């Protein structure tokens, strides 16, 4: 699938998948999964930047895109569990950063 998805679309797709596969985990389990995915992103960046070479895969083969998507999936699960609209929350945070940091980088 190469189409662009909105955050709303992503939240709906994740919810449909989760409902077909046993439902949402407990909040702390979902948080733990998110932290695990963040660790995997860290590992991939270490590989890409040359700090810690991969042991088994080709040197230039990266899984960063998949690891980022895994983290996004786990974050969407948490948002869905708490009925948070991520698109709305994202607009709020951009407005907050725009106001707070408007002169920070001048």
N, C-alpha and C positions, 0 to 999 in steps of 0.2 A: 504494500500500500504506500503510494507516494503522494497522496493528496495532502494538502495542508489542513490541519485540524485546529479548531478553536479550543480554548480551554474547556468550554462547555461541552464540546464534542468529546474531548478526552475524558472528562468526568463521566459522561454518559456511557462511553465505551468501557471504561474501567468498571463502572457499576454493573453493567450487563454481564461482563465476564465474571466478576466476583459472585454475583447472584447465581450463576450457573455452576460455580465451583466451590460451593460450601459456605458462602457468606464471608463477611468481614471478620478479621481476627480481632482480638482485644486491642485497645489503644496502645498499651505498652508493648505488645508483640509487634504491632505495626511500626511503632517508633524504633524498636530494636532492629527491625528489617531495614528501616531507612538509614540507621547508623551503619549497619553492615554494608549497605550499598555505597554509602559515602566512603567507607574504607576501601571498597573496590575501586572507586573513582581515584582515590589517593594513590593506590597501587598503579593504576594505569598511567597517571600523570608522572609518577616516579619512573616508570618504564619509558615513557615518551621523552622525558627530559634527560634521560641517561643516568639518573641517580642509582637506579637499581634495575639492571638488565633482566629481561625475562629468561626463565630457565628452559622452558620447553617450546615456546612458539618462536616463529621467525622474528627477528629483531624489530622490523618495521611494521609488524602486524599489530594494530591497535583495536581494542574493544571499548574505547572510551565512549563512543556513541551509544553502545548497548548499555554500558554502566550508567550513563546519564539518564537514559530512558528508564532503566530499572529504578533509579532514585525518583524520577518523576512519577512513575507508577505508584511507588510506595507513598509518596507525598499526596497524590490524588486519593489514595485509599483513606488516608487520615482525614483529608478534607471532606470526602464523601461521608465518612462515618459521623463527623460532626456537622454535616449539612452546611458546609462552607462553600460559597461560590467563589472559586479561585479567580475568575475573570474580574469580578467585582473587587475582590481583595487586592488583586494586582493593580487595578486602576487607583485604588486608595493609596497603595504604597508608593506608586510613581508620583502621585500628587504630594505625598509626604516628603519624599526625597527632593522633589523639585522645589518645594518651599524651604525645606531645611538647608539644602545645599546650593541654593541659587547663586551664592557668591563665593562658594568654597573653592572653586577651581578657576577663578578669574586671575 
